[in-house]
Amino acid sequence: MKTGMDLASLYNLYVNDLFIYGCYLGFEREVVKDAIHDVFVKLTADEDLLRHISHIKFYLFKSLKNRLLDIHKEVRREVTLGNVVPLEEMPFNIMINVEDLIIEREEQIQIKNEIEQMLNALTDRQREIIYLRYVQEYDYKQIAELLQISVHGCRKLVSKAILSLREKFGSLITFLILLS
């Protein structure tokens, strides 16, 4: 971990990315906030843990996802079986936020709509893996660990998602990938 960085600084540095990721996983805003706080409470209880973490952002993402999965399992026990969504099919919804992008021109609005259309053409799992690879810039090993799949499976899923996008949207997807 970076030396001289305390928990408050880590929290301030990563809370927005963690919150967005938790919301993209389909959890309610308040549940995501609580889960983020749970992750940092755990770190507060064992500050020595920070010295052994080489990639703090990755550790926080993984811890948040694990905490949200635990919450999902707790809630699932209380729900009837007919309402349960299999864990591997947990939704991952990316929405391009107009406020974040500060769209000023019509061309940017058109690009936003095309990106949303492309992402909606993917499965939940493909959207999640594309988000982790191209927005959060994780390597395949990190994504594989986070999604609990093999590195080969991770590469295959990214390739399949890109191939699917190319088949449906042609050269526009190649242009967007080059921009990332």
C-alpha positions in Angstrom: 0.0 0.0 0.0 1.1 3.6 -0.5 3.0 4.8 2.5 1.6 7.7 4.5 -2.0 7.2 3.3 -4.5 6.8 6.2 -8.0 5.2 6.0 -9.8 8.6 5.6 -7.6 9.4 2.6 -8.3 5.9 1.1 -12.0 6.3 1.7 -12.1 9.8 0.1 -10.0 8.5 -2.9 -12.0 5.4 -3.7 -15.6 5.9 -2.3 -17.1 7.2 -5.5 -15.6 4.4 -7.6 -16.8 1.8 -5.1 -20.3 3.3 -4.9 -20.7 3.4 -8.7 -19.5 -0.2 -8.9 -21.9 -1.4 -6.2 -24.8 0.4 -7.9 -23.8 -1.1 -11.3 -24.1 -4.5 -9.6 -27.7 -3.8 -9.1 -27.8 -3.0 -5.4 -29.8 -0.2 -3.8 -27.9 2.9 -3.1 -28.3 2.6 0.7 -27.2 -1.0 0.7 -24.0 -0.1 -1.3 -23.3 2.7 1.1 -23.6 0.4 4.1 -21.4 -2.2 2.4 -18.7 0.3 1.7 -18.8 1.4 5.3 -18.6 -2.3 6.4 -15.4 -2.7 4.3 -13.8 0.3 5.9 -14.9 -0.7 9.4 -13.1 -4.0 8.8 -10.0 -2.2 7.7 -10.2 0.1 10.8 -10.4 -3.0 13.0 -7.3 -4.4 11.5 -5.1 -1.6 10.2 -2.1 -4.0 10.0 -4.0 -5.6 7.1 -3.2 -2.5 4.9 0.5 -3.2 5.1 0.1 -6.5 3.3 -2.1 -5.3 0.4 -0.2 -4.5 -2.7 -3.2 -3.3 -4.8 -5.5 -1.4 -2.5 -8.1 -0.4 -5.1 -8.5 -4.0 -6.3 -8.7 -5.1 -2.7 -11.4 -2.6 -1.9 -13.4 -3.6 -5.1 -13.1 -7.3 -4.2 -14.1 -6.7 -0.6 -17.1 -4.6 -1.6 -18.3 -7.2 -4.0 -17.8 -10.0 -1.4 -19.7 -7.9 1.2 -22.6 -7.2 -1.3 -22.7 -10.9 -2.2 -23.0 -11.7 1.6 -25.8 -9.2 1.9 -27.5 -10.7 -1.3 -27.2 -14.2 0.3 -28.8 -12.9 3.6 -31.7 -11.3 1.7 -32.1 -14.3 -0.5 -32.6 -16.6 2.5 -35.6 -14.4 3.4 -37.1 -14.5 0.0 -39.2 -17.3 -1.5 -37.4 -19.6 -4.0 -39.5 -18.3 -6.9 -38.0 -14.8 -6.5 -34.4 -15.8 -6.3 -32.0 -14.8 -9.1 -29.1 -17.3 -9.4 -25.9 -15.6 -8.1 -24.0 -16.0 -11.3 -26.7 -14.0 -13.1 -26.7 -11.0 -10.7 -27.4 -8.0 -12.8 -24.7 -5.6 -13.8 -26.2 -2.4 -15.2 -24.0 0.3 -16.6 -25.8 3.5 -17.4 -23.8 6.3 -18.9 -24.4 9.3 -16.6 -25.0 12.5 -18.5 -24.0 14.6 -15.4 -20.6 12.8 -15.2 -19.8 13.3 -18.9 -21.0 16.9 -19.1 -22.5 16.5 -22.5 -22.5 19.9 -24.3 -23.1 19.0 -27.9 -25.5 16.9 -29.9 -22.7 14.6 -31.2 -21.9 13.6 -27.6 -25.5 12.8 -26.9 -25.5 10.6 -30.0 -22.4 8.8 -28.8 -23.9 8.3 -25.4 -27.0 6.7 -26.9 -25.0 4.4 -29.1 -22.8 3.3 -26.2 -25.9 2.5 -24.1 -27.4 0.6 -27.0 -24.2 -1.4 -27.4 -23.9 -2.2 -23.6 -27.6 -3.2 -23.5 -26.9 -5.7 -26.3 -24.5 -7.5 -23.9 -25.3 -10.0 -21.1 -25.0 -8.8 -17.5 -21.7 -10.7 -17.1 -20.3 -9.2 -20.3 -21.3 -5.7 -19.3 -19.5 -6.2 -15.9 -16.3 -7.6 -17.5 -16.2 -4.8 -20.1 -16.7 -2.3 -17.3 -13.9 -3.8 -15.2 -11.5 -4.1 -18.1 -12.0 -0.8 -19.9 -13.4 1.6 -17.3 -11.6 0.4 -14.2 -8.6 -0.8 -16.3 -8.0 -4.1 -14.3 -5.8 -6.7 -15.8 -7.2 -10.2 -16.7 -5.8 -11.8 -13.6 -7.5 -9.3 -11.3 -10.8 -9.5 -13.2 -10.7 -13.3 -13.1 -10.2 -13.2 -9.3 -13.0 -10.7 -8.8 -15.4 -12.7 -10.9 -14.2 -16.1 -9.6 -13.3 -17.4 -13.1 -10.1 -18.5 -14.7 -7.9 -16.0 -16.5 -8.5 -18.0 -19.7 -12.3 -17.8 -19.1 -11.9 -14.0 -18.4 -10.1 -13.5 -21.7 -12.6 -15.6 -23.5 -15.5 -13.6 -22.0 -14.0 -10.2 -23.0 -13.3 -11.5 -26.5 -16.8 -12.9 -26.8 -18.3 -9.5 -25.6 -16.1 -7.6 -28.1 -17.0 -10.0 -30.9 -20.7 -9.7 -30.1 -20.4 -5.9 -30.2 -18.4 -6.0 -33.5 -21.0 -8.2 -35.1 -23.8 -5.9 -34.0 -22.2 -2.5 -34.4 -19.3 -3.0 -36.8 -16.3 -0.6 -36.8 -17.8 1.8 -34.2 -16.8 -0.6 -31.5 -13.2 -0.8 -32.7 -13.1 3.0 -32.6 -14.4 3.1 -29.0 -12.0 0.4 -27.8 -9.1 2.4 -29.4 -10.2 5.5 -27.4 -10.0 3.6 -24.1 
